[in-house]
Amino acid sequence: MTDVSTDSATLPSDLATSRGQHPPAGRGRSVAGFVERYGLLLLLVAMILVFALLPSSGEAFRSAANISSVLASQAVGLTVALALLFPMAAGSFDFSVGAVTATSSVVAAASVSHFGLPLPVAILLAVVSGTLAGAVLGLLVARYGINPFIATLGMATLLGGAVFAYTNGLQISKDIPESLTDLGSLSVFGVPRIVVAAAVIAVAVWFVMRHTPLGRHLFAVGSNASAARLVGLNVPRITFLSFALAGLVAGVAGVLLLARQGAATSDNGMNMLFPALTAVFLSTIVFEVGRPSVLGTVVGVLFVAVSVSGLTLVGAPSWVSQVFNGAALLIAVGLAGISRRRSGRVRP
């Protein structure tokens, strides 16, 4: 006969009840689940209220100019974070998205400034260049088994050096079309155009990840690649597509970066990577706990942006943004790991 004298914590709820013990109250579990799913959103709302009501920051924080500036300044960062979602959903990392964004920006600027190509062609070349970079990474990781950390970090370093070599450390700002820079500086009905563009991209990424077979396959591979392979999924192909899509979205982010700055620089893009990583990791502890999501990424981006903006307005030193981003990334990684373990979404 099977021995059932195990600790009550391991017993099914019905067996525990039959022995005079009771499972945790449903109400307590529901409250804890609500806090876990919406805690970051509630914290964001609380921070907005605090900075909006503080005498030292309230008036400036509530102003339409500040709200518009915060949203517009985060449009490119959000798009970079959206690029990260595809490999993250498939259980990989891509540390090259910032460099791909910077490179695509240079490709678009050089196409119109140095080669006199029409703007639509320049935009197409920028997006294609990002997609190609992602496809190369996909081949290295999916076909040749190179560790994603090594492959993407190597690609980021390579692209950063190539951009610096081409630009000689100088900006490319000549003959950038106003129709493009207007996207980064003007508004429509009070909303910055670049924010509208980023929102359209977010909706497209959300649709792919939530309402297409590819999106479901990405999460299946990220949850358990071995099980996905056993049910007939082509894991290498899905991994390849995750990096190619990341490169495509990063290429679009490069076009938005050029529109926002009005010039392409020799920046290697690493300064865009860590806020994007922070936002994506934060997305795993809100709404769909244990896995990255588009809506959670939006909340993560806004959380960091509102925090830095508010702290700056209350007179915090300039180094606060870097410290906050670093601390938020560490906390987000830790909480993401806890959330994945609790939800059972841990890759072997």
VENURTA-V9272 format. One record per residue. N is the residue number from 1. D_FIRST is the distance of its C-alpha to the first C-alpha in whole Angstrom. Layout:
BEGIN
N:D_FIRST  N:D_FIRST
END
This chain:
BEGIN
1:0  2:4  3:6  4:9  5:12  6:14  7:18  8:19  9:21  10:18  11:17  12:18  13:21  14:19  15:16  16:19  17:21  18:18  19:18  20:22  21:22  22:25  23:25  24:29  25:31  26:32  27:36  28:35  29:34  30:37  31:39  32:38  33:38  34:41  35:42  36:41  37:42  38:46  39:46  40:48  41:50  42:51  43:52  44:54  45:56  46:56  47:58  48:60  49:61  50:62  51:64  52:66  53:66  54:67  55:71  56:71  57:70  58:69  59:73  60:72  61:69  62:69  63:72  64:72  65:73  66:70  67:68  68:70  69:70  70:66  71:65  72:67  73:67  74:63  75:63  76:63  77:61  78:58  79:59  80:58  81:55  82:54  83:55  84:52  85:50  86:50  87:48  88:46  89:44  90:44  91:43  92:46  93:49  94:52  95:55  96:58  97:58  98:61  99:63  100:62  101:64  102:67  103:67  104:68  105:70  106:72  107:72  108:73  109:76  110:77  111:77  112:80  113:81  114:82  115:82  116:83  117:80  118:80  119:77  120:75  121:75  122:74  123:71  124:70  125:71  126:69  127:66  128:66  129:66  130:63  131:61  132:62  133:61  134:58  135:57  136:58  137:55  138:53  139:54  140:54  141:50  142:49  143:51  144:51  145:48  146:50  147:49  148:50  149:51  150:53  151:54  152:55  153:56  154:59  155:60  156:61  157:63  158:64  159:65  160:67  161:69  162:70  163:71  164:73  165:75  166:76  167:77  168:78  169:77  170:79  171:78  172:79  173:80  174:83  175:84  176:80  177:81  178:81  179:79  180:76  181:77  182:77  183:73  184:72  185:75  186:76  187:74  188:74  189:74  190:73  191:70  192:70  193:70  194:68  195:66  196:66  197:65  198:62  199:61  200:62  201:60  202:57  203:57  204:57  205:54  206:52  207:52  208:51  209:48  210:47  211:49  212:49  213:46  214:47  215:46  216:43  217:43  218:44  219:41  220:39  221:40  222:40  223:36  224:35  225:38  226:35  227:33  228:37  229:38  230:35  231:36  232:40  233:41  234:44  235:43  236:47  237:49  238:47  239:47  240:51  241:52  242:50  243:53  244:56  245:55  246:55  247:58  248:60  249:59  250:60  251:64  252:64  253:64  254:66  255:69  256:68  257:68  258:72  259:73  260:72  261:73  262:76  263:76  264:74  265:74  266:72  267:69  268:66  269:64  270:62  271:63  272:61  273:58  274:56  275:57  276:55  277:52  278:52  279:52  280:50  281:47  282:48  283:47  284:43  285:43  286:45  287:44  288:42  289:40  290:39  291:41  292:45  293:47  294:51  295:51  296:49  297:51  298:54  299:53  300:53  301:56  302:57  303:56  304:57  305:61  306:61  307:60  308:62  309:65  310:64  311:64  312:68  313:69  314:69  315:70  316:67  317:69  318:69  319:66  320:63  321:63  322:61  323:59  324:58  325:57  326:55  327:53  328:52  329:51  330:49  331:47  332:47  333:45  334:43  335:42  336:42  337:39  338:37  339:37  340:36  341:33  342:32  343:33  344:31  345:34  346:34  347:35  348:33
END
